[in-house]
Amino acid sequence: MLRKTLASAALAASVLAADLVVLVLFLNPGVELRREGAALFLSLFVPGFVVGGAALTGVATLGALARFWPRATRPPLAGHPWFTTSMLSATAAAAALYWLNLLAYRHSIPVESLRGLFAAAISVTGASVVLFAVGLDSLLFPFRGRAIPAVLVVLAPALAVALPLALRPLPAPPARPVPVVTESVDPPRRITLIGVDGLSPERVIEGAADETLPVFARALKRGAFGPLATLRPTEGPPLWTTVFTGRLPRDHGVKSSVSYTLRGSRTIYELLPKGAFVSVLERTGLVRRAPVTSAARRGRTLPDALNAFGIATGLVRIWGTHPAERRSGFVLSPYFHVLAEDPRATEALSPPDLLGEAQARVVRPADLDPALLAEFIEPAPTDGSEGRRLRSELVERALCPDFTYRRAGELLRSAYDPPFFATYVSGLDVVGHSFLRFAHPDRFGDVSPADARRYGRVLPRYESLVGQWIGEAMQGLRAGEVLLVVSAHGLEPVPLWRRLLAGVVGDRRISGTHASGPAGFILAVGDGIRPGLVLTNASLLDVAPTILYLSGLPVARDMEGRVLTEMVDDDFARAHPVTFIPSFESLAVASPQSAAAPLPVLSEDGENP
């Protein structure tokens, strides 16, 4: 009996592991099975088989020992009493994986692959339904003939692998771009964009109402604002590449915050399945991750379009801009604070003329004023390991980088004064992940009064700091200028089930999350913007078309979003009607460069699969 149980579990684990490999092929349409078969077998099939086999054996053992477990007098497959149960468990787990990743990556994989994955999910689910029906039939009608059920319990798992593999489409060739002729344009509005992830519309409105965020109280009266629908997965590089292209991740090519390689292969895998414990595979060395760089991006961006019309741009710490690309204006990549003292620092700034001056503005932990830190964290005589970790999150991953890019950005903007300037503040998102539980202990229930007292000020104080920077940008607006504040996603407490799971896998950042895709926030203030207008139905895809419109440029029809014309006043709308061109894809601009050496992964958002 034990031998047959192990055999049934092994066969079912093989089905589950094979479906996992096919799912990876759907998520990476450019990967060829015949070339990557060995790497996929070693890095994904074998671990899936081992773990799945152990789990299914445990299920069968528990069923054999438990008296309440339903048993069929005559199993559907003679001589294999746990075969149907094991296969049902395997196909149900595979179906759950398929539906989970279909939902999570619906904006990331090509439409053809999305349709194929949808059909594959239905086929695997159908196999589970058939197996469940056969098992139920064997329990309710124990003396009915078993010829047809025996065929079904063998055929259904086989089709659960064969059909998804057959449904995987071949990648479609990219469409040829439409030629575009450009000329220099004097933009009717100069634009400053400040990115602040983790800022939710609910928190902004609440802070404006109770005067805990007085800057926003004034800003909401002066400008147009509203929620900003986000995309999933809510990771910085794909979201901000969408902001700067007006296109979905499946089109612009940046699908995650990291890319992967498998043991024994050099092929880049853009996505690996959620729910497949990829972090465990990383620890075993079967999977390696690398940061996503500008080389991963396909197609033209908003700065490309602005440059093509003679409008200089300045980008500071925008995701997906490393190595810094040659532009009319400047680019300071999000790796500057990592490489500032490295010989590769020149990769982080283009042009590198002011590299020395920018390096002199790097803020290190020792440079922070103790009085400033005391405003965030109540001093303590000694810190345990958790206290040191939290202090590091605040100082090394939030305050120091944000002050560094703020100082370096001011230097570069003053030197080049581009009509379009964009910068990104990551600290609010960083502290939200670690400190939200201390700011709202009532939502968690396991926060001690001492911890709430010591760390409870961090998140609201950081919100005030960001508000101060936004207020200074508002005060500095000149005639003909517009300030855009964009949060690509909000932040919410980690649900209980995720906290329990995080404890199992050893993830200690169990406070704030944006995995479910909470809406972000958009605010527009300045010359020509309607005061007090509440925007509705705005999304990340609308930011790039709106910036093009405010800059006096046509909007590309292959952009997915729309121009938020409702936020501009009648005078501007009459003087500047919306115009269109087919695409910006044929613009003659410099191609992205590849990183010369391996880089560390910047995990600012904490939501990697």
Secondary structure as GFF3:
##gff-version 3
##sequence-region A 1 609
A	DSSP	alpha_helix	2	27	.	.	.	ID=ss1
A	DSSP	alpha_helix	33	40	.	.	.	ID=ss2
A	DSSP	pi_helix	41	45	.	.	.	ID=ss3
A	DSSP	alpha_helix	46	65	.	.	.	ID=ss4
A	DSSP	alpha_helix	83	104	.	.	.	ID=ss5
A	DSSP	alpha_helix	111	140	.	.	.	ID=ss6
A	DSSP	alpha_helix	147	167	.	.	.	ID=ss7
A	DSSP	beta_strand	190	196	.	.	.	ID=ss8
A	DSSP	alpha_helix	201	209	.	.	.	ID=ss9
A	DSSP	alpha_helix	214	222	.	.	.	ID=ss10
A	DSSP	beta_strand	224	229	.	.	.	ID=ss11
A	DSSP	alpha_helix	236	243	.	.	.	ID=ss12
A	DSSP	alpha_helix	249	252	.	.	.	ID=ss13
A	DSSP	beta_strand	258	262	.	.	.	ID=ss14
A	DSSP	alpha_helix	278	283	.	.	.	ID=ss15
A	DSSP	beta_strand	287	291	.	.	.	ID=ss16
A	DSSP	three_ten_helix	294	296	.	.	.	ID=ss17
A	DSSP	alpha_helix	302	308	.	.	.	ID=ss18
A	DSSP	beta_strand	313	316	.	.	.	ID=ss19
A	DSSP	beta_strand	329	332	.	.	.	ID=ss20
A	DSSP	alpha_helix	336	339	.	.	.	ID=ss21
A	DSSP	three_ten_helix	343	348	.	.	.	ID=ss22
A	DSSP	beta_strand	349	350	.	.	.	ID=ss23
A	DSSP	three_ten_helix	352	354	.	.	.	ID=ss24
A	DSSP	alpha_helix	355	359	.	.	.	ID=ss25
A	DSSP	three_ten_helix	365	367	.	.	.	ID=ss26
A	DSSP	alpha_helix	370	376	.	.	.	ID=ss27
A	DSSP	alpha_helix	385	394	.	.	.	ID=ss28
A	DSSP	pi_helix	395	399	.	.	.	ID=ss29
A	DSSP	alpha_helix	400	416	.	.	.	ID=ss30
A	DSSP	beta_strand	420	425	.	.	.	ID=ss31
A	DSSP	alpha_helix	427	439	.	.	.	ID=ss32
A	DSSP	three_ten_helix	441	443	.	.	.	ID=ss33
A	DSSP	alpha_helix	449	455	.	.	.	ID=ss34
A	DSSP	alpha_helix	458	475	.	.	.	ID=ss35
A	DSSP	beta_strand	481	487	.	.	.	ID=ss36
A	DSSP	beta_strand	492	493	.	.	.	ID=ss37
A	DSSP	alpha_helix	496	505	.	.	.	ID=ss38
A	DSSP	beta_strand	512	513	.	.	.	ID=ss39
A	DSSP	beta_strand	520	526	.	.	.	ID=ss40
A	DSSP	beta_strand	538	539	.	.	.	ID=ss41
A	DSSP	three_ten_helix	540	542	.	.	.	ID=ss42
A	DSSP	alpha_helix	543	550	.	.	.	ID=ss43
A	DSSP	beta_strand	555	556	.	.	.	ID=ss44
A	DSSP	three_ten_helix	565	567	.	.	.	ID=ss45
A	DSSP	alpha_helix	570	575	.	.	.	ID=ss46
A	DSSP	beta_strand	580	581	.	.	.	ID=ss47
###
